[in-house]
């Protein structure tokens, strides 16, 4: 969670420039933990935070205040990310075994470098 508790981040991966981001954006974190850096950066500059991070990652951010989900994957696609968006159900996982069996036929590989906000890909 962010310090404000308005944003939740789930990350599989590593940021190579976490220290630089903390300094450049004066982020309110006393931890150099990748998820902590990501949520504080998101709260500071919005969904374009991904343009500033360097690393290998799959990131899911849930903005509780806006009831908004953001999902991003690094440009190279080192960290896997799978998704199922079916009816009112959204499932994201970095491993297929975590996805319920009945949803497996609808699984898609989240393309490297892609992002999703709500139901819009960018």
N, C-alpha and C positions, 0 to 999 in steps of 0.2 A: 504494500500500500504506500501511497505518497504520504508525506508528512501531514497534508491536509485531510487525509483519508477519503478524498474525493475520487481517487483513481487507483485502480488495481492493475498490476502488470504481471504477466506470466511470460517468462523468457527461457528459451532453450538456446544457449549459445554464450558468446563472449563479445564484449565491446573492446576494441583495441584502443580506443581514444577516450575512455571514461574520465581519466584525470583531466584531460584537456577540456572536455565538455563542462565539467564542474567549474573550472576556472573561467572559461570563455563566457559562459552564461550565468555565472555566479549562482549556481544551483544550491538550494537549501538542503544539502545532504552532507552528513558527516561520515558517510560510508561510501566506499568505492565498491559498491555492489551493483552489478549491471542493472538489475531490475529497479533499484532505487534511483539510479541516474536516469533511466528511461522515463519513469513516471514524473520525475521532477522536470525533466526537459519537455515532456509532453505538456505538462501544466503551464510551463513558461511560454512555449512557442506554438503549441497546437500540433495538428497532425503532420506538419512538415518536419517534425523532429527527426524523422527517418532520413531526411536529406543530410543530416549532420553526423549520423553515427557510422562508424566503421567497425566492421567485425563480421562474424558469422553468427546468424541468429534466426530464430522464429520467435516473433513477439506477438502477444495478444494483450491489448489494453482494453480495460472496461472503464469508461468514464461514467461513474455512478450519478453524477450531477446531471449529465445530459442524456443518460440512458443510451450510451453509444458504445459500440465495439469497434476497435481498430485492430486489424491483423496485418502483419508485415513479415516478409521473408527477405533475407539478404540476397543481393544481386547474383551471387554465384550459386546459391542453393545448396550450400554445404549441409545445413541443418534441414532435415525433412519437415514437411508440414502437409498434412492431409486435411481435407474439409468435406463436410456433407452439409448441404443447405437444402432442406426438404420440408415443405409445408412450413410449419412454425418452428422447426428444429434446426439449430446450427450446432455442428460439432466440429471442433478443431483438435488435432492431435499430432504429435511428432512421431507416433508409432501406430501402426494399424491395429495392433492387439488391444488398444484402449478404446476402439470404436465398437459399439454394439453390433453383433452379428447381423441383425436385420437391416442395418444401414450400410453394410459393406458393399453391396452392389452399386450404391450411389456415391461412393468415395471418389474424390478427385484429388489429384496432386496439385497443391498450391504452387503455382509457377514461381520460380526465382525472381526476385525483384518486384513482385506484385504486392499490392496492398488492397485491403478492403475496409471500407467505412460503412457500417450498417450493412446495406445490401448493394453498395456500389463499388465496383472494382475500379482501381486507378493504377 
